[in-house]
Amino acid sequence: MATNVRPLTADESSHVEDVLARLRAHFSVWPTEAGKEWYLVNFAYYEGCGRRDQCCVDILRESAPLAVGSTLVHDHGFEWCTINGSDSARFSVRHSTIADPIDLYALESNPLLDPEHHDDDTEPFEPGEGAHESMHAILRLIGQTVACG
């Protein structure tokens, strides 16, 4: 089991909310309620937004891991936490049926990929896409699936 796990502080929770609010504002053409940000990121990647404009690349890099966390917390019984590493606290989520918390930003370099929902292609992920693509595998760990919309 992971050590140095703790709930988010008020400042950390505010940071998460600020990042997700900027995500929703950036893609305001697709109105999205709080807690459903993964679906917004999913649509942004589907539309190719991360490939066109640097502003989209930047917001998706920062927000996609937190959007995964937000949707896991809002819809699937996870709770926010941090894993305190050697240099800083890492935004994470945990679930009662999984032994260790999931470090959301670590999913960028080490995504959890579900073969049923991920093509085995060699095209590199866009910034934030590794975390985004991990949603199906994370939910499979707890015996759930992603609901449409």
Phi, psi and omega in degrees: 000144181293144177257168178059044177259135179211161175294162177292145171283170177300319179295320179293319176298320177296320178299314178302311181298320179297314180298315181290327175294321176295322176299309181298322179291320181297321180252043185296343176297338177245083184306132183221132178278156178302139181093351181244022186295332179302321180293324177294314178297318178303314180292322179299316177294320179301319180283349179083019185297327181292345183264342190266309189239137180301326180297323177291318178303313183295314182291323179291322177301314183284321191264335185303314178298322179287330176295320175301309180301316181300315181290322176298319179290313185293319190247347192228017172078015175277166172227149179290148173201175172234151170251119181276110178267191182290330183249337180191169175280139182249128178296129186215170171227155178222158180222146184298339182264359180244132185297315186244148175296159178256117177285110188295320181283338175292339178295342178294315182266343181219069183293153172264112186250132179264117185301334179288338184239007182225122175290142180274063179262171182256003179292129182293153177289149170286161177304130181088345187288332177299316177295313181303315182290349181277348185305311183299317180292322178297315181293327176298327178300330181253010176077026178240172177228166177282128175277148177290133175058000000 
